[in-house]
Amino acid sequence: MATTSLWHVSRRLTDLIKYVENPEKTIAKDAELGELFDVIDYVRRDDATAEGEYVSTINCMRETAFEQMIMTKKQFGKTSGYIAWHGYQSFKPGEITPDECHRIGLELAKEMWGERYQIIVTTHLDKDHIHNHFCFNSVSFRDGKKYNYSKKERQRMIDISDRLCIEHGLSVIKNPHKAASRPIWFDEKQGKDTLYNIYRRDIVDAVNNSKSVNGFEKYLKRLGYQVDLNKKHWRIKMPGRDHYTRMDTLDERFTAESITDQIVHARGRFAERPYAVVTYPPEMPQEYRQPGFIERMIQGTNLYKLYLYYCYQLGILPDKTSYRPTSPILKEDLRKADEISAQARYMERKGVSTMEDLLADREEISSELKDLSAARTKIYNKMRRAKPEELHDLRSRRDELSRKIEILRRDLKCNHKIEERSATIKDKLLTVLENEKTHSLDGRNRSRASGDRNER
Protein backbone atom coordinates (compact mmCIF):
# COMPACT_ATOMS: atom_id res chain seq x y z
CA MET A 1 0.00 0.00 0.00
CA ALA A 2 1.48 3.35 -1.05
CA THR A 3 0.37 6.94 -0.59
CA THR A 4 1.58 9.70 -2.91
CA SER A 5 1.71 13.48 -2.98
CA LEU A 6 3.27 16.22 -5.09
CA TRP A 7 3.77 19.94 -4.55
CA HIS A 8 5.61 22.79 -6.22
CA VAL A 9 8.64 24.68 -4.94
CA SER A 10 8.81 28.33 -5.98
CA ARG A 11 10.90 31.44 -5.20
CA ARG A 12 13.86 32.87 -7.12
CA LEU A 13 16.16 30.72 -9.20
CA THR A 14 19.15 32.84 -8.09
CA ASP A 15 18.73 31.47 -4.55
CA LEU A 16 18.96 27.93 -5.91
CA ILE A 17 22.02 28.80 -8.02
CA LYS A 18 23.78 30.31 -4.98
CA TYR A 19 23.06 27.18 -3.00
CA VAL A 20 24.35 24.83 -5.69
CA GLU A 21 27.52 26.88 -6.09
CA ASN A 22 28.23 27.19 -2.37
CA PRO A 23 25.78 25.18 -0.21
CA GLU A 24 27.70 25.61 3.04
CA LYS A 25 27.40 29.40 2.96
CA THR A 26 23.86 29.64 1.63
CA ILE A 27 21.00 29.98 4.13
CA ALA A 28 17.39 29.17 3.22
CA LYS A 29 15.43 32.42 3.56
CA ASP A 30 12.05 30.77 4.17
CA ALA A 31 10.52 27.39 4.86
CA GLU A 32 9.56 26.69 1.26
CA LEU A 33 13.03 27.35 -0.12
CA GLY A 34 14.49 25.43 2.81
CA GLU A 35 12.34 22.53 1.69
CA LEU A 36 14.01 22.61 -1.72
CA PHE A 37 17.45 22.79 -0.14
CA ASP A 38 16.51 19.67 1.81
CA VAL A 39 15.68 17.96 -1.47
CA ILE A 40 19.07 18.94 -2.84
CA ASP A 41 20.69 17.58 0.30
CA TYR A 42 18.97 14.23 -0.23
CA VAL A 43 21.55 13.53 -2.92
CA ARG A 44 24.25 13.89 -0.25
CA ARG A 45 22.39 12.42 2.77
CA ASP A 46 24.17 9.16 3.40
CA ASP A 47 22.33 8.49 6.68
CA ALA A 48 18.91 8.39 5.01
CA THR A 49 19.87 6.66 1.77
CA ALA A 50 22.12 3.81 2.99
CA GLU A 51 25.38 5.64 2.22
CA GLY A 52 23.96 6.96 -1.05
CA GLU A 53 22.99 3.51 -2.37
CA TYR A 54 19.39 4.52 -2.99
CA VAL A 55 19.90 7.68 -5.03
CA SER A 56 19.17 7.62 -8.78
CA THR A 57 18.72 10.22 -11.51
CA ILE A 58 16.80 10.21 -14.78
CA ASN A 59 17.84 12.35 -17.80
CA CYS A 60 20.73 13.90 -15.87
CA MET A 61 23.89 12.91 -14.00
CA ARG A 62 23.72 12.38 -10.25
CA GLU A 63 26.77 14.54 -9.47
CA THR A 64 25.58 17.55 -11.51
CA ALA A 65 21.80 17.09 -11.52
CA PHE A 66 20.86 20.53 -10.30
CA GLU A 67 23.44 22.31 -12.39
CA GLN A 68 21.89 20.63 -15.45
CA MET A 69 18.42 21.67 -14.32
CA ILE A 70 19.58 25.29 -14.08
CA MET A 71 21.14 25.11 -17.55
CA THR A 72 17.82 23.85 -18.95
CA LYS A 73 15.95 26.76 -17.35
CA LYS A 74 18.42 29.29 -18.74
CA GLN A 75 18.38 27.68 -22.18
CA PHE A 76 14.63 28.22 -22.54
CA GLY A 77 14.46 31.47 -20.54
CA LYS A 78 12.18 29.90 -17.90
CA THR A 79 13.83 31.11 -14.70
CA SER A 80 10.78 32.46 -12.84
CA GLY A 81 7.76 30.90 -11.14
CA TYR A 82 7.90 27.31 -9.92
CA ILE A 83 11.51 26.15 -10.00
CA ALA A 84 10.94 22.48 -9.17
CA TRP A 85 8.43 19.86 -8.09
CA HIS A 86 8.86 17.74 -4.97
CA GLY A 87 6.83 14.63 -4.16
CA TYR A 88 6.86 11.38 -2.23
CA GLN A 89 5.63 7.81 -2.37
CA SER A 90 5.27 6.22 1.06
CA PHE A 91 4.70 2.54 1.81
CA LYS A 92 3.07 0.65 4.67
CA PRO A 93 5.64 -0.26 7.37
CA GLY A 94 7.06 -3.77 7.01
CA GLU A 95 5.48 -4.41 3.60
CA ILE A 96 8.42 -3.65 1.30
CA THR A 97 12.22 -3.92 1.10
CA PRO A 98 14.48 -0.93 0.32
CA ASP A 99 15.52 -2.41 -3.04
CA GLU A 100 11.93 -2.98 -4.13
CA CYS A 101 10.85 0.46 -2.88
CA HIS A 102 13.57 2.17 -4.91
CA ARG A 103 12.77 0.08 -7.98
CA ILE A 104 9.06 1.00 -7.81
CA GLY A 105 9.96 4.65 -7.28
CA LEU A 106 12.09 4.67 -10.41
CA GLU A 107 9.34 2.98 -12.42
CA LEU A 108 6.81 5.55 -11.23
CA ALA A 109 9.11 8.50 -12.00
CA LYS A 110 9.97 7.20 -15.49
CA GLU A 111 6.33 6.65 -16.40
CA MET A 112 5.16 9.96 -14.95
CA TRP A 113 7.90 12.39 -16.01
CA GLY A 114 10.74 10.39 -17.62
CA GLU A 115 10.11 11.43 -21.22
CA ARG A 116 10.48 15.17 -20.64
CA TYR A 117 12.00 16.10 -17.27
CA GLN A 118 15.24 15.76 -15.29
CA ILE A 119 14.51 13.81 -12.11
CA ILE A 120 16.18 12.79 -8.86
CA VAL A 121 14.74 9.73 -7.06
CA THR A 122 15.85 8.89 -3.52
CA THR A 123 14.66 6.18 -1.14
CA HIS A 124 14.72 6.97 2.57
CA LEU A 125 15.13 4.36 5.27
CA ASP A 126 15.20 6.69 8.29
CA LYS A 127 11.49 6.28 9.18
CA ASP A 128 9.32 3.29 10.10
CA HIS A 129 7.73 3.59 6.67
CA ILE A 130 10.18 3.31 3.78
CA HIS A 131 9.45 6.04 1.25
CA ASN A 132 10.64 7.55 -2.02
CA HIS A 133 11.24 11.23 -2.73
CA PHE A 134 11.04 12.75 -6.19
CA CYS A 135 12.48 16.10 -7.22
CA PHE A 136 12.24 17.11 -10.86
CA ASN A 137 12.80 20.22 -12.95
CA SER A 138 9.73 22.32 -13.64
CA VAL A 139 11.01 22.94 -17.21
CA SER A 140 11.18 20.20 -19.86
CA PHE A 141 14.61 19.60 -21.38
CA ARG A 142 12.91 18.63 -24.66
CA ASP A 143 10.74 21.64 -25.48
CA GLY A 144 11.06 24.07 -22.55
CA LYS A 145 7.42 23.69 -21.53
CA LYS A 146 6.66 23.86 -17.82
CA TYR A 147 5.03 20.98 -15.99
CA ASN A 148 1.32 21.50 -15.28
CA TYR A 149 0.02 19.62 -12.26
CA SER A 150 -3.74 19.07 -12.42
CA LYS A 151 -6.39 16.81 -10.93
CA LYS A 152 -5.92 14.55 -13.94
CA GLU A 153 -2.16 14.32 -13.25
CA ARG A 154 -2.83 13.70 -9.58
CA GLN A 155 -5.13 10.80 -10.42
CA ARG A 156 -2.64 9.44 -12.97
CA MET A 157 0.06 9.39 -10.28
CA ILE A 158 -2.25 7.49 -7.90
CA ASP A 159 -3.30 5.02 -10.62
CA ILE A 160 0.29 4.29 -11.70
CA SER A 161 1.42 3.85 -8.08
CA ASP A 162 -1.49 1.49 -7.32
CA ARG A 163 -0.85 -0.54 -10.49
CA LEU A 164 2.84 -0.91 -9.64
CA CYS A 165 1.96 -1.99 -6.09
CA ILE A 166 -0.38 -4.68 -7.43
CA GLU A 167 2.25 -5.85 -9.94
CA HIS A 168 4.73 -6.21 -7.07
CA GLY A 169 2.23 -8.04 -4.84
CA LEU A 170 1.65 -5.12 -2.48
CA SER A 171 -1.66 -3.93 -1.04
CA VAL A 172 -3.49 -0.80 -2.23
CA ILE A 173 -5.82 1.61 -0.43
CA LYS A 174 -9.37 0.39 -1.06
CA ASN A 175 -11.29 3.41 0.23
CA PRO A 176 -9.12 6.48 -0.41
CA HIS A 177 -10.32 9.75 1.06
CA LYS A 178 -9.11 13.30 1.28
CA ALA A 179 -6.58 13.89 4.04
CA ALA A 180 -7.41 16.26 6.87
CA SER A 181 -6.18 19.83 6.68
CA ARG A 182 -2.85 20.60 8.32
CA PRO A 183 -4.32 22.35 11.44
CA ILE A 184 -6.70 19.44 12.03
CA TRP A 185 -3.88 16.95 11.47
CA PHE A 186 -1.78 18.69 14.15
CA ASP A 187 -4.76 18.80 16.53
CA GLU A 188 -5.35 15.07 16.05
CA LYS A 189 -1.68 14.40 16.78
CA GLN A 190 -2.15 16.31 20.07
CA GLY A 191 -5.27 14.32 20.96
CA LYS A 192 -7.71 17.22 20.60
CA ASP A 193 -11.37 16.78 19.72
CA THR A 194 -11.38 17.15 15.95
CA LEU A 195 -14.51 16.52 13.89
CA TYR A 196 -13.41 13.07 12.71
CA ASN A 197 -12.22 11.98 16.16
CA ILE A 198 -15.62 12.95 17.59
CA TYR A 199 -17.39 10.99 14.84
CA ARG A 200 -15.26 7.90 15.53
CA ARG A 201 -15.79 7.89 19.30
CA ASP A 202 -19.54 8.45 19.06
CA ILE A 203 -19.95 5.71 16.44
CA VAL A 204 -18.10 3.27 18.72
CA ASP A 205 -20.32 4.32 21.66
CA ALA A 206 -23.42 3.86 19.50
CA VAL A 207 -22.31 0.34 18.50
CA ASN A 208 -21.57 -0.63 22.11
CA ASN A 209 -24.90 0.70 23.39
CA SER A 210 -27.28 -0.58 20.72
CA LYS A 211 -29.16 -3.86 20.34
CA SER A 212 -30.05 -3.27 16.70
CA VAL A 213 -29.20 -1.13 13.68
CA ASN A 214 -32.33 0.89 14.42
CA GLY A 215 -31.08 1.48 17.96
CA PHE A 216 -27.67 2.46 16.57
CA GLU A 217 -29.32 5.09 14.37
CA LYS A 218 -31.48 6.44 17.21
CA TYR A 219 -28.49 6.65 19.56
CA LEU A 220 -26.61 8.90 17.15
CA LYS A 221 -29.69 11.01 16.44
CA ARG A 222 -30.23 11.59 20.17
CA LEU A 223 -26.73 13.06 20.31
CA GLY A 224 -27.74 15.48 17.57
CA TYR A 225 -26.33 13.82 14.45
CA GLN A 226 -27.99 13.49 11.08
CA VAL A 227 -27.57 9.88 9.95
CA ASP A 228 -28.14 8.23 6.57
CA LEU A 229 -28.19 4.41 6.60
CA ASN A 230 -30.18 4.03 3.37
CA LYS A 231 -27.22 3.64 1.01
CA LYS A 232 -24.40 1.17 0.58
CA HIS A 233 -22.02 3.44 2.47
CA TRP A 234 -23.50 4.66 5.75
CA ARG A 235 -23.04 8.37 6.38
CA ILE A 236 -23.04 10.79 9.32
CA LYS A 237 -23.23 14.56 9.59
CA MET A 238 -22.98 17.05 12.40
CA PRO A 239 -25.67 19.77 12.33
CA GLY A 240 -24.47 22.87 10.53
CA ARG A 241 -22.17 20.92 8.22
CA ASP A 242 -22.77 21.05 4.48
CA HIS A 243 -21.76 17.50 3.66
CA TYR A 244 -22.14 14.00 5.06
CA THR A 245 -19.05 11.93 5.88
CA ARG A 246 -18.91 8.26 4.98
CA MET A 247 -18.38 6.14 8.08
CA ASP A 248 -16.03 3.73 6.30
CA THR A 249 -13.67 6.63 5.47
CA LEU A 250 -13.36 7.36 9.19
CA ASP A 251 -12.33 3.76 9.86
CA GLU A 252 -12.25 0.80 7.49
CA ARG A 253 -14.15 -1.19 10.13
CA PHE A 254 -17.14 1.17 9.91
CA THR A 255 -18.77 -0.49 6.90
CA ALA A 256 -22.49 -1.31 7.05
CA GLU A 257 -21.73 -5.04 7.26
CA SER A 258 -19.06 -4.66 9.94
CA ILE A 259 -21.15 -2.38 12.19
CA THR A 260 -24.14 -4.72 11.89
CA ASP A 261 -21.95 -7.70 12.84
CA GLN A 262 -20.48 -5.83 15.81
CA ILE A 263 -23.96 -4.95 17.10
CA VAL A 264 -25.14 -8.57 16.73
CA HIS A 265 -22.11 -9.93 18.59
CA ALA A 266 -22.52 -7.33 21.34
CA ARG A 267 -26.12 -8.36 22.12
CA GLY A 268 -26.67 -9.53 25.65
CA ARG A 269 -23.59 -7.72 26.94
CA PHE A 270 -25.86 -5.50 29.04
CA ALA A 271 -29.30 -6.21 30.46
CA GLU A 272 -30.39 -2.68 29.56
CA ARG A 273 -28.70 -0.24 27.21
CA PRO A 274 -28.45 3.43 28.18
CA TYR A 275 -29.95 6.04 25.89
CA ALA A 276 -27.73 8.82 24.61
CA VAL A 277 -28.39 11.99 26.59
CA VAL A 278 -27.00 15.51 26.46
CA THR A 279 -25.35 16.27 29.80
CA TYR A 280 -24.74 19.55 31.59
CA PRO A 281 -21.95 20.54 33.99
CA PRO A 282 -22.86 19.99 37.66
CA GLU A 283 -20.95 23.16 38.61
CA MET A 284 -23.17 25.40 36.45
CA PRO A 285 -24.77 28.16 38.59
CA GLN A 286 -28.41 27.61 39.51
CA GLU A 287 -29.34 30.78 37.62
CA TYR A 288 -28.33 29.06 34.37
CA ARG A 289 -30.55 26.04 35.09
CA GLN A 290 -33.90 27.85 35.29
CA PRO A 291 -36.54 26.89 32.69
CA GLY A 292 -36.37 29.09 29.62
CA PHE A 293 -32.95 30.52 30.55
CA ILE A 294 -31.27 29.42 27.31
CA GLU A 295 -34.01 31.02 25.20
CA ARG A 296 -33.72 34.28 27.14
CA MET A 297 -29.94 34.15 26.88
CA ILE A 298 -29.96 33.65 23.11
CA GLN A 299 -32.57 36.35 22.50
CA GLY A 300 -31.07 38.80 25.01
CA THR A 301 -28.25 41.31 24.72
CA ASN A 302 -25.94 40.22 27.55
CA LEU A 303 -22.95 39.05 25.54
CA TYR A 304 -20.71 38.37 28.54
CA LYS A 305 -23.28 36.07 30.21
CA LEU A 306 -23.71 34.24 26.91
CA TYR A 307 -19.95 33.56 26.82
CA LEU A 308 -19.88 32.47 30.46
CA TYR A 309 -22.78 30.10 29.86
CA TYR A 310 -21.02 28.64 26.83
CA CYS A 311 -17.79 28.22 28.82
CA TYR A 312 -19.75 26.19 31.40
CA GLN A 313 -21.30 24.11 28.63
CA LEU A 314 -17.87 23.33 27.20
CA GLY A 315 -16.36 22.54 30.60
CA ILE A 316 -13.92 25.47 30.43
CA LEU A 317 -15.46 26.86 33.63
CA PRO A 318 -14.88 26.35 36.43
CA ASP A 319 -11.14 25.72 36.36
CA LYS A 320 -10.06 22.08 36.63
CA THR A 321 -13.59 20.77 36.12
CA SER A 322 -13.80 17.16 34.98
CA TYR A 323 -16.99 17.75 32.98
CA ARG A 324 -16.93 17.31 29.22
CA PRO A 325 -19.92 17.87 26.92
CA THR A 326 -21.64 14.96 25.18
CA SER A 327 -23.16 17.00 22.36
CA PRO A 328 -20.92 16.62 19.27
CA ILE A 329 -21.51 20.28 18.37
CA LEU A 330 -20.04 21.38 21.67
CA LYS A 331 -17.27 18.76 21.62
CA GLU A 332 -15.89 20.18 18.40
CA ASP A 333 -15.50 23.64 19.95
CA LEU A 334 -13.21 22.19 22.63
CA ARG A 335 -10.46 22.52 20.01
CA LYS A 336 -10.93 26.30 20.37
CA ALA A 337 -11.27 26.30 24.16
CA ASP A 338 -8.19 28.50 24.68
CA GLU A 339 -9.46 31.09 22.20
CA ILE A 340 -12.98 31.15 23.69
CA SER A 341 -11.58 31.42 27.21
CA ALA A 342 -9.31 34.32 26.15
CA GLN A 343 -12.29 36.14 24.64
CA ALA A 344 -14.28 35.75 27.87
CA ARG A 345 -11.32 37.14 29.86
CA TYR A 346 -11.09 40.05 27.41
CA MET A 347 -14.72 41.00 28.07
CA GLU A 348 -14.14 40.78 31.82
CA ARG A 349 -11.00 42.94 31.59
CA LYS A 350 -12.69 45.54 29.40
CA GLY A 351 -16.00 45.56 31.25
CA VAL A 352 -17.87 44.47 28.10
CA SER A 353 -21.36 43.10 28.84
CA THR A 354 -23.46 43.87 25.78
CA MET A 355 -22.96 44.22 22.04
CA GLU A 356 -23.21 48.01 22.48
CA ASP A 357 -20.29 47.84 24.95
CA LEU A 358 -18.31 45.77 22.46
CA LEU A 359 -18.84 48.25 19.61
CA ALA A 360 -18.01 51.22 21.87
CA ASP A 361 -14.80 49.47 22.95
CA ARG A 362 -13.93 48.85 19.28
CA GLU A 363 -14.38 52.51 18.43
CA GLU A 364 -12.16 53.52 21.36
CA ILE A 365 -9.42 51.07 20.29
CA SER A 366 -9.56 52.25 16.67
CA SER A 367 -9.27 55.89 17.72
CA GLU A 368 -6.29 55.21 20.02
CA LEU A 369 -4.66 53.05 17.33
CA LYS A 370 -4.99 55.89 14.81
CA ASP A 371 -3.38 58.38 17.20
CA LEU A 372 -0.47 56.08 18.07
CA SER A 373 0.17 55.23 14.39
CA ALA A 374 0.26 58.94 13.53
CA ALA A 375 2.70 59.59 16.40
CA ARG A 376 4.95 56.76 15.23
CA THR A 377 4.92 58.11 11.67
CA LYS A 378 6.14 61.48 13.00
CA ILE A 379 9.01 59.75 14.80
CA TYR A 380 9.97 57.92 11.58
CA ASN A 381 10.09 61.28 9.80
CA LYS A 382 12.26 62.76 12.56
CA MET A 383 14.64 59.80 12.34
CA ARG A 384 15.34 60.57 8.68
CA ARG A 385 16.64 64.04 9.62
CA ALA A 386 17.99 63.29 13.11
CA LYS A 387 21.57 63.59 14.23
CA PRO A 388 23.33 60.38 15.32
CA GLU A 389 23.13 61.32 19.02
CA GLU A 390 19.33 61.74 18.73
CA LEU A 391 18.64 58.38 17.13
CA HIS A 392 18.82 56.29 20.31
CA ASP A 393 16.03 58.22 22.02
CA LEU A 394 13.89 58.24 18.87
CA ARG A 395 14.27 54.49 18.42
CA SER A 396 13.25 53.89 22.04
CA ARG A 397 10.11 56.01 21.60
CA ARG A 398 9.36 54.26 18.31
CA ASP A 399 9.71 50.81 19.87
CA GLU A 400 7.48 51.77 22.80
CA LEU A 401 4.79 52.99 20.42
CA SER A 402 5.14 49.80 18.35
CA ARG A 403 4.56 47.67 21.45
CA LYS A 404 1.40 49.62 22.30
CA ILE A 405 0.17 49.39 18.72
CA GLU A 406 0.72 45.62 18.68
CA ILE A 407 -1.34 45.21 21.87
CA LEU A 408 -4.14 47.35 20.48
CA ARG A 409 -4.19 45.41 17.22
CA ARG A 410 -4.49 42.14 19.15
CA ASP A 411 -7.36 43.62 21.18
CA LEU A 412 -9.08 44.87 18.02
CA LYS A 413 -8.78 41.42 16.43
CA CYS A 414 -10.20 39.80 19.57
CA ASN A 415 -13.05 42.33 19.59
CA HIS A 416 -14.05 41.41 16.03
CA LYS A 417 -13.73 37.67 16.78
CA ILE A 418 -16.11 38.00 19.75
CA GLU A 419 -18.78 39.52 17.51
CA GLU A 420 -18.33 36.74 14.93
CA ARG A 421 -18.35 33.94 17.50
CA SER A 422 -21.37 35.23 19.43
CA ALA A 423 -23.54 34.51 16.37
CA THR A 424 -22.20 30.95 16.04
CA ILE A 425 -22.63 30.34 19.79
CA LYS A 426 -26.30 31.28 19.54
CA ASP A 427 -26.80 29.02 16.53
CA LYS A 428 -25.10 26.09 18.24
CA LEU A 429 -27.03 26.52 21.50
CA LEU A 430 -30.30 26.70 19.57
CA THR A 431 -29.40 23.48 17.71
CA VAL A 432 -28.53 21.69 20.97
CA LEU A 433 -31.74 23.00 22.58
CA GLU A 434 -33.93 21.86 19.68
CA ASN A 435 -32.30 18.43 19.70
CA GLU A 436 -32.82 18.14 23.47
CA LYS A 437 -36.50 19.09 23.16
CA THR A 438 -37.04 16.62 20.32
CA HIS A 439 -35.60 13.68 22.19
CA SER A 440 -37.16 14.65 25.50
CA LEU A 441 -40.47 14.40 23.66
CA ASP A 442 -39.41 11.03 22.21
CA GLY A 443 -38.56 9.87 25.72
CA ARG A 444 -41.98 10.89 27.06
CA ASN A 445 -43.70 9.14 24.16
CA ARG A 446 -41.70 5.96 24.84
CA SER A 447 -42.60 6.09 28.53
CA ARG A 448 -46.28 6.64 27.67
CA ALA A 449 -46.23 3.74 25.21
CA SER A 450 -44.54 1.51 27.77
CA GLY A 451 -47.19 2.45 30.35
CA ASP A 452 -50.00 1.67 27.93
CA ARG A 453 -48.53 -1.76 27.25
CA ASN A 454 -48.25 -2.46 31.00
CA GLU A 455 -51.90 -1.49 31.49
CA ARG A 456 -52.96 -3.82 28.72
C-alpha positions, -999 to 999 in steps of 0.1 A, spaced: 0 0 0 15 34 -10 4 69 -6 16 97 -29 17 135 -30 33 162 -51 38 199 -46 56 228 -62 86 247 -49 88 283 -60 109 314 -52 139 329 -71 162 307 -92 191 328 -81 187 315 -45 190 279 -59 220 288 -80 238 303 -50 231 272 -30 244 248 -57 275 269 -61 282 272 -24 258 252 -2 277 256 30 274 294 30 239 296 16 210 300 41 174 292 32 154 324 36 120 308 42 105 274 49 96 267 13 130 273 -1 145 254 28 123 225 17 140 226 -17 175 228 -1 165 197 18 157 180 -15 191 189 -28 207 176 3 190 142 -2 215 135 -29 242 139 -3 224 124 28 242 92 34 223 85 67 189 84 50 199 67 18 221 38 30 254 56 22 240 70 -11 230 35 -24 194 45 -30 199 77 -50 192 76 -88 187 102 -115 168 102 -148 178 123 -178 207 139 -159 239 129 -140 237 124 -103 268 145 -95 256 176 -115 218 171 -115 209 205 -103 234 223 -124 219 206 -154 184 217 -143 196 253 -141 211 251 -175 178 238 -189 160 268 -174 184 293 -187 184 277 -222 146 282 -225 145 315 -205 122 299 -179 138 311 -147 108 325 -128 78 309 -111 79 273 -99 115 262 -100 109 225 -92 84 199 -81 89 177 -50 68 146 -42 69 114 -22 56 78 -24 53 62 11 47 25 18 31 6 47 56 -3 74 71 -38 70 55 -44 36 84 -36 13 122 -39 11 145 -9 3 155 -24 -30 119 -30 -41 108 5 -29 136 22 -49 128 1 -80 91 10 -78 100 47 -73 121 47 -104 93 30 -124 68 56 -112 91 85 -120 100 72 -155 63 66 -164 52 100 -149 79 124 -160 107 104 -176 101 114 -212 105 152 -206 120 161 -173 152 158 -153 145 138 -121 162 128 -89 147 97 -71 159 89 -35 147 62 -11 147 70 26 151 44 53 152 67 83 115 63 92 93 33 101 77 36 67 102 33 38 95 60 12 106 75 -20 112 112 -27 110 128 -62 125 161 -72 122 171 -109 128 202 -129 97 223 -136 110 229 -172 112 202 -199 146 196 -214 129 186 -247 107 216 -255 111 241 -226 74 237 -215 67 239 -178 50 210 -160 13 215 -153 0 196 -123 -37 191 -124 -64 168 -109 -59 146 -139 -22 143 -133 -28 137 -96 -51 108 -104 -26 94 -130 1 94 -103 -23 75 -79 -33 50 -106 3 43 -117 14 39 -81 -15 15 -73 -9 -5 -105 28 -9 -96 20 -20 -61 -4 -47 -74 22 -59 -99 47 -62 -71 22 -80 -48 16 -51 -25 -17 -39 -10 -35 -8 -22 -58 16 -4 -94 4 -11 -113 34 2 -91 65 -4 -103 98 11 -91 133 13 -66 139 40 -74 163 69 -62 198 67 -28 206 83 -43 224 114 -67 194 120 -39 169 115 -18 187 141 -48 188 165 -54 151 160 -17 144 168 -21 163 201 -53 143 210 -77 172 206 -114 168 197 -114 171 159 -145 165 139 -134 131 127 -122 120 162 -156 129 176 -174 110 148 -153 79 155 -158 79 193 -195 85 191 -199 57 164 -181 33 187 -203 43 217 -234 39 195 -223 3 185 -216 -6 221 -249 7 234 -273 -6 207 -292 -39 203 -301 -33 167 -292 -11 137 -323 9 144 -311 15 180 -277 25 166 -293 51 144 -315 64 172 -285 66 196 -266 89 171 -297 110 164 -302 116 202 -267 131 203 -277 155 176 -263 138 145 -280 135 111 -276 99 100 -281 82 66 -282 44 66 -302 40 34 -272 36 10 -244 12 6 -220 34 25 -235 47 58 -230 84 64 -230 108 93 -232 146 96 -230 171 124 -257 198 123 -245 229 105 -222 209 82 -228 211 45 -218 175 37 -221 140 51 -190 119 59 -189 83 50 -184 61 81 -160 37 63 -137 66 55 -134 74 92 -123 38 99 -123 8 75 -142 -12 101 -171 12 99 -188 -5 69 -225 -13 71 -217 -50 73 -191 -47 99 -211 -24 122 -241 -47 119 -220 -77 128 -205 -58 158 -240 -50 171 -251 -86 167 -221 -99 186 -225 -73 213 -261 -84 221 -267 -95 257 -236 -77 269 -259 -55 290 -293 -62 305 -304 -27 296 -287 -2 272 -285 34 282 -299 60 259 -277 88 246 -284 120 266 -270 155 265 -253 163 298 -247 196 316 -220 205 340 -229 200 377 -210 232 386 -232 254 364 -248 282 386 -284 276 395 -293 308 376 -283 291 344 -306 260 351 -339 279 353 -365 269 327 -364 291 296 -329 305 305 -313 294 273 -340 310 252 -337 343 271 -299 341 269 -300 337 231 -326 364 225 -311 388 250 -282 413 247 -259 402 276 -229 391 255 -207 384 285 -233 361 302 -237 342 269 -200 336 268 -199 325 305 -228 301 299 -210 286 268 -178 282 288 -197 262 314 -213 241 286 -179 233 272 -164 225 306 -139 255 304 -155 269 336 -149 263 364 -111 257 364 -101 221 366 -136 208 361 -138 172 350 -170 177 330 -169 173 292 -199 179 269 -216 150 252 -232 170 224 -209 166 193 -215 203 184 -200 214 217 -173 188 216 -159 202 184 -155 236 200 -132 222 226 -105 225 200 -109 263 204 -113 263 242 -82 285 247 -95 311 222 -130 311 237 -116 314 272 -93 343 261 -123 361 246 -143 357 279 -113 371 299 -111 401 274 -147 410 281 -141 408 318 -110 429 316 -127 455 294 -160 456 313 -179 445 281 -214 431 288 -235 439 258 -230 442 220 -232 480 225 -203 478 250 -183 458 225 -188 483 196 -180 512 219 -148 495 229 -139 489 193 -144 525 184 -122 535 214 -94 511 203 -96 522 167 -93 559 177 -63 552 200 -47 531 173 -50 559 148 -34 584 172 -5 561 181 2 552 144 3 589 135 27 596 164 49 568 152 49 581 117 61 615 130 90 598 148 100 579 116 101 613 98 123 628 126 146 598 123 153 606 87 166 640 96 180 633 131 216 636 142 233 604 153 231 613 190 193 617 187 186 584 171 188 563 203 160 582 220 139 582 189 143 545 184 133 539 220 101 560 216 94 543 183 97 508 199 75 518 228 48 530 204 51 498 184 46 477 214 14 496 223 2 494 187 7 456 187 -13 452 219 -41 474 205 -42 454 172 -45 421 192 -74 436 212 -91 449 180 -88 414 164 -102 398 196 -131 423 196 -141 414 160 -137 377 168 -161 380 197 -188 395 175 -183 367 149 -183 339 175 -214 352 194 -235 345 164 -222 310 160 -226 303 198 -263 313 195 -268 290 165 -251 261 182 -270 265 215 -303 267 196 -294 235 177 -285 217 210 -317 230 226 -339 219 197 -323 184 197 -328 181 235 -365 191 232 -370 166 203 -356 137 222 -372 147 255 -405 144 237 -394 110 222 -386 99 257 -420 109 271 -437 91 242 -417 60 248 -426 61 285 -463 66 277 -462 37 252 -445 15 278 -472 25 304 -500 17 279 -485 -18 272 -483 -25 310 -519 -15 315 -530 -38 287 
